[in-house]
Amino acid sequence: MKRASQQIARDAARMREADCEGIAHQVRNFAQQADKERGRENGKGLDRDEGLDR
C-alpha cells in the first residue's frame, strides 16, 4: 500500500483522482510515513535528544 501511495502521490493526475475519491489525505499520509521510514533505514533519522547538550 505504501509503494502504491507513493506512486499516486508523484503523479498529479492520480492525486486529483484520489482527491475526487476523498482519499488524498490517506495517500499523502502513507507516502510521508514511507519517506520517514526510508530515512530511518538509511540512518538519517535522529532522535530528538541527539546532539543536545544539557
C-alpha positions in Angstrom: 0.0 0.0 0.0 2.8 2.4 0.8 4.5 1.9 -2.5 1.2 2.4 -4.4 0.5 5.6 -2.4 4.0 6.9 -3.3 3.4 6.3 -7.0 0.0 8.0 -6.7 1.5 11.0 -4.8 4.1 11.5 -7.5 1.6 11.7 -10.3 -0.6 14.9 -10.3 -3.4 13.3 -12.3 -3.6 10.4 -9.9 -3.6 12.7 -6.9 -6.5 14.7 -8.4 -8.4 11.4 -8.9 -7.6 10.5 -5.3 -8.8 13.9 -4.2 -12.1 13.3 -6.0 -12.5 9.9 -4.3 -11.8 11.5 -1.0 -8.6 9.5 -0.2 -6.0 12.1 -1.0 -5.2 12.7 2.7 -4.6 9.0 3.2 -2.3 8.8 0.2 -0.3 11.7 1.5 0.0 10.2 4.9 1.1 6.8 3.6 3.7 8.5 1.3 5.1 10.6 4.2 5.3 7.7 6.5 7.1 5.6 3.9 9.6 8.5 3.3 10.2 8.8 7.1 10.8 5.0 7.4 13.2 5.1 4.5 15.1 7.9 6.1 15.4 5.9 9.3 16.7 2.8 7.4 19.4 5.0 5.8 20.5 6.3 9.2 19.1 9.8 8.6 16.5 9.7 11.4 17.8 11.4 14.5 16.4 11.1 18.0 15.1 14.3 19.4 17.6 14.3 22.2 20.6 13.6 20.0 23.0 16.5 19.7 21.5 18.5 22.6 23.9 19.4 25.4 22.3 19.9 28.7 
